Amino acid sequence: MGKFPLADSELAKVAICKRCKARNKIGTLKCRRCGYSYLRPKRKDIKVKK
């Protein structure tokens, strides 16, 4: 990702809501914004645009 692995690991400790795309803490069970219970971990690699 970036130059600083410690900063990258802290930024990746996020769960993303599959419904509203809100950022949540990694240990939460429901979204803070819409209450949806399906969360995914934040992607750790960079998408390459072609």
Beta strands, then each sheet from edge to edge (+ up, - down):
strand 1: 14-17
strand 2: 23-25
strand 3: 39-41
sheet 1: 2+ 1- 3+
end
